[in-house]
Amino acid sequence: MNLSGYLITALAVCSVIAFPHKAFSHKHIPFNVTYPETQGAPGLWINCHGNSRNTNDLISPGADNETFYSAEVDIFSPYGSWECATYEFCRMDDFGGVECSDKKAEVKFKLKKEDNEVVLTMTEDSLSVNLSDESDTITAAAALGDDNTKPRRDRDTFTFNFGPNPGDRLVTVTLEPDPSAGHSGEQATLILRDGNSAIESGTDALPVVLSASLPSGGEYRLVVEQNGIPDDL
């Protein structure tokens, strides 16, 4: 496992493919919905299906850019034709499928490779979609083990800023090995922090991937740690 050299990438709005030669690298396309709260508005079911994928969720009034589904980009591509519809009633059938009735609205769209987010807006009797392909990517490279102190742990910290708009605050961070560097060790820890508070964290063999919706615009920190650095580094 390559931990002495690594790349860290933060991508706003969508996930990240850090090395193009990897066909699939933990990219997810979130399906978000906004349902403004109005007097007497009922909870409605939203059903989206496309390319052998099907999602069915109850959405309550007041939902604000709520992520109800995330389409993983894997060997079974999510790209192509999709249809989303809202219903008054939905239930699971005896074979694991979904039966819905009293359709309120529907929308059809094509999901393309450059699309990074599906943004749906619904009312009691309407449904619209916007496909977001705007994102910003930040990439940094560093070496663990070069400032090591006992008890054999190295820590690097990266600072970045996010804008004030809610649509700018969906972030996916990927910690990946740098193929050009030497390597040792088994795993690393990646922490996304807001001041002294940890928003998300993960410890695993590389790559380590974190996804989060940041609470506000402003400055955030990414902390990378590796325990047990060998003495010869």
Backbone torsions as a table, in degrees:
resi	resn	phi	psi	omega
1	MET	NA	130.6	-177.6
2	ASN	-89.8	105.0	178.1
3	LEU	-119.3	-18.2	-178.8
4	SER	-73.7	-21.6	172.9
5	GLY	-129.0	130.9	-177.3
6	TYR	-149.0	162.9	172.7
7	LEU	-118.0	139.6	176.4
8	ILE	-123.7	131.4	-175.2
9	THR	-129.8	128.8	174.9
10	ALA	-114.3	130.1	-176.8
11	LEU	-128.9	122.0	178.8
12	ALA	-80.6	141.8	174.9
13	VAL	78.7	-40.9	-177.6
14	CYS	-132.0	176.1	177.8
15	SER	-81.5	-173.1	-168.6
16	VAL	-133.7	141.4	167.2
17	ILE	-114.7	101.1	-170.8
18	ALA	-76.5	-33.7	179.9
19	PHE	-120.5	113.8	-173.0
20	PRO	-59.5	-25.7	-176.4
21	HIS	-74.9	-9.1	173.8
22	LYS	-85.8	123.8	-175.5
23	ALA	-63.9	-40.8	-178.6
24	PHE	-136.5	126.1	-175.4
25	SER	-138.2	65.5	172.0
26	HIS	61.5	35.5	175.0
27	LYS	-88.8	134.5	177.1
28	HIS	-128.8	142.0	177.9
29	ILE	-110.7	107.1	-178.1
30	PRO	-74.2	142.6	171.2
31	PHE	-104.9	111.6	-177.6
32	ASN	-112.1	147.8	-178.7
33	VAL	-135.8	142.6	172.9
34	THR	-119.4	129.0	-179.5
35	TYR	-132.7	93.0	-176.6
36	PRO	-57.7	142.0	-179.7
37	GLU	-83.8	121.1	175.7
38	THR	-128.1	158.3	-176.7
39	GLN	-61.7	125.0	177.7
40	GLY	82.4	0.4	-179.6
41	ALA	-67.8	132.1	-178.5
42	PRO	-88.9	161.6	167.5
43	GLY	-68.5	138.2	-179.0
44	LEU	-126.3	148.8	174.9
45	TRP	-86.3	139.6	173.1
46	ILE	-118.5	128.1	-178.8
47	ASN	-120.5	123.6	177.1
48	CYS	-123.1	135.2	178.1
49	HIS	-144.4	144.7	178.6
50	GLY	-177.5	139.2	177.8
51	ASN	50.0	53.8	176.5
52	SER	63.4	22.1	176.1
53	ARG	-118.8	143.2	-175.9
54	ASN	-145.1	129.4	177.5
55	THR	-130.4	144.0	-175.8
56	ASN	-144.6	117.0	-174.5
57	ASP	-142.2	147.9	175.4
58	LEU	-89.1	123.7	-178.3
59	ILE	-109.6	126.7	179.8
60	SER	-93.6	149.0	175.4
61	PRO	-57.0	141.3	-177.1
62	GLY	100.3	-5.6	176.9
63	ALA	-61.2	131.0	-176.1
64	ASP	-126.9	100.1	-179.2
65	ASN	53.6	43.9	-177.1
66	GLU	-81.8	128.9	177.8
67	THR	-82.3	115.0	179.9
68	PHE	-108.4	-9.2	179.3
69	TYR	-159.7	149.9	175.9
70	SER	-134.6	117.0	-178.0
71	ALA	-88.5	115.5	179.8
72	GLU	-79.9	135.8	175.6
73	VAL	-88.0	101.3	-179.8
74	ASP	-133.1	-159.0	-177.4
75	ILE	-62.5	-25.0	175.2
76	PHE	-97.4	91.0	-170.8
77	SER	-60.2	135.8	175.7
78	PRO	-84.7	-3.9	-174.4
79	TYR	-74.4	149.4	179.6
80	GLY	126.5	-154.7	-174.3
81	SER	-78.5	134.5	176.0
82	TRP	-130.5	154.7	173.3
83	GLU	-138.1	130.2	175.0
84	CYS	-120.0	142.0	179.5
85	ALA	-145.0	152.5	175.4
86	THR	-108.4	143.9	-176.7
87	TYR	-136.3	156.7	175.5
88	GLU	-79.4	-33.8	-178.2
89	PHE	-135.4	140.7	171.2
90	CYS	-144.9	149.2	176.7
91	ARG	-153.0	157.5	175.8
92	MET	-79.8	138.0	175.9
93	ASP	-90.6	-178.1	-175.5
94	ASP	-70.3	-12.5	-177.1
95	PHE	-109.4	14.0	178.4
96	GLY	85.8	2.3	177.2
97	GLY	-87.0	-177.5	-177.8
98	VAL	-121.2	131.4	174.6
99	GLU	-114.3	126.1	-178.8
100	CYS	-125.0	152.7	179.6
101	SER	-143.3	165.1	-179.1
102	ASP	58.5	63.5	179.2
103	LYS	-65.3	135.5	180.0
104	LYS	-100.1	-41.6	-178.2
105	ALA	-163.4	161.1	177.7
106	GLU	-149.1	159.3	177.1
107	VAL	-148.2	141.8	178.4
108	LYS	-118.3	145.3	-179.9
109	PHE	-157.9	164.9	176.3
110	LYS	-111.2	125.2	178.1
111	LEU	-89.4	123.0	-177.0
112	LYS	-110.9	165.6	-176.4
113	LYS	-61.9	-30.0	-179.2
114	GLU	-82.3	-5.5	178.8
115	ASP	-81.2	133.9	-176.9
116	ASN	-116.6	-8.1	-177.5
117	GLU	-159.8	141.2	173.1
118	VAL	-108.9	116.6	-176.8
119	VAL	-111.0	113.5	-179.1
120	LEU	-108.5	139.6	174.6
121	THR	-124.0	126.4	-176.3
122	MET	-126.9	151.1	167.6
123	THR	-125.1	-171.3	-179.1
124	GLU	-63.6	-26.0	-177.0
125	ASP	-137.7	22.2	178.0
126	SER	-146.8	159.0	179.4
127	LEU	-152.2	128.3	178.7
128	SER	-132.3	161.8	-176.6
129	VAL	-134.8	146.0	172.9
130	ASN	-135.0	129.5	-179.9
131	LEU	-100.5	119.8	-177.1
132	SER	-97.1	124.3	174.8
133	ASP	-121.1	18.1	179.1
134	GLU	-95.3	132.1	179.0
135	SER	-157.1	160.0	175.1
136	ASP	-122.2	137.4	-178.3
137	THR	-117.6	133.5	174.7
138	ILE	-120.5	127.3	180.0
139	THR	-126.5	135.3	177.3
140	ALA	-137.7	147.3	178.6
141	ALA	-123.9	142.5	178.9
142	ALA	-157.1	171.6	-178.6
143	ALA	-120.3	124.3	172.5
144	LEU	-81.0	144.4	177.9
145	GLY	102.6	-7.2	-177.1
146	ASP	-88.8	-11.2	176.6
147	ASP	-132.8	42.5	-170.8
148	ASN	-74.8	139.2	173.5
149	THR	-136.0	152.6	178.2
150	LYS	-66.9	141.7	7.9
151	PRO	-85.4	80.0	168.9
152	ARG	41.0	61.3	176.9
153	ARG	-140.8	140.8	176.1
154	ASP	-120.1	145.1	179.9
155	ARG	-137.4	131.3	173.4
156	ASP	-121.1	145.1	-179.4
157	THR	-127.5	133.2	178.1
158	PHE	-120.3	138.8	179.9
159	THR	-114.1	137.0	177.2
160	PHE	-145.3	161.8	-178.6
161	ASN	-119.6	144.3	175.5
162	PHE	-120.1	151.1	-176.2
163	GLY	-72.6	174.1	-174.7
164	PRO	-81.5	-14.9	-174.4
165	ASN	-81.4	138.7	-179.6
166	PRO	-55.1	-36.0	-179.0
167	GLY	-67.8	-14.9	-179.6
168	ASP	-88.5	-4.1	-166.1
169	ARG	-106.0	10.9	172.8
170	LEU	-87.7	119.7	-173.2
171	VAL	-130.5	140.2	169.6
172	THR	-123.4	127.5	-177.8
173	VAL	-115.0	130.5	-179.7
174	THR	-122.3	125.8	173.5
175	LEU	-103.2	115.7	-175.3
176	GLU	-127.6	154.1	175.9
177	PRO	-70.7	148.8	174.7
178	ASP	-91.7	112.5	-175.3
179	PRO	-61.0	-19.7	-176.9
180	SER	-84.5	-7.8	-175.3
181	ALA	-104.7	162.0	173.2
182	GLY	-71.3	171.4	-174.6
183	HIS	-148.8	156.2	173.7
184	SER	-167.0	169.5	178.0
185	GLY	91.0	171.8	-174.0
186	GLU	-113.9	-37.1	-175.1
187	GLN	-157.0	168.1	179.1
188	ALA	-139.7	164.3	178.6
189	THR	-115.4	134.1	177.6
190	LEU	-121.2	128.2	-177.1
191	ILE	-128.2	129.8	173.4
192	LEU	-102.1	120.1	-172.3
193	ARG	-121.4	145.3	170.1
194	ASP	-116.7	98.8	-172.7
195	GLY	65.0	-124.0	179.3
196	ASN	-93.4	1.5	-177.4
197	SER	-101.4	135.9	176.2
198	ALA	-87.1	124.4	177.5
199	ILE	-84.8	-48.5	177.5
200	GLU	-145.6	152.1	174.9
201	SER	-152.2	157.3	178.2
202	GLY	-157.9	141.5	176.0
203	THR	-125.0	122.1	-176.0
204	ASP	-168.3	173.8	168.2
205	ALA	-68.1	148.8	179.9
206	LEU	-67.9	146.1	1.5
207	PRO	-80.2	147.8	173.2
208	VAL	-107.9	128.0	-175.3
209	VAL	-123.4	129.7	174.3
210	LEU	-121.8	139.7	174.8
211	SER	-129.0	138.0	-179.0
212	ALA	-158.6	154.3	170.0
213	SER	-101.3	114.1	-174.2
214	LEU	-70.4	142.4	-173.3
215	PRO	-69.3	-24.1	-178.3
216	SER	-164.3	169.0	172.8
217	GLY	-71.6	159.9	178.8
218	GLY	135.7	-161.2	-174.2
219	GLU	-94.4	135.7	177.6
220	TYR	-131.7	161.7	-179.0
221	ARG	-127.0	142.6	171.2
222	LEU	-110.8	125.9	-179.9
223	VAL	-113.6	128.4	178.6
224	VAL	-115.9	126.7	-179.7
225	GLU	-129.1	147.1	169.7
226	GLN	-135.5	127.4	176.8
227	ASN	-94.0	155.0	173.7
228	GLY	68.9	42.5	176.1
229	ILE	-64.4	129.4	179.3
230	PRO	-60.5	152.5	-177.5
231	ASP	-65.6	-23.4	-175.0
232	ASP	-86.1	4.2	177.9
233	LEU	-96.5	NA	NA
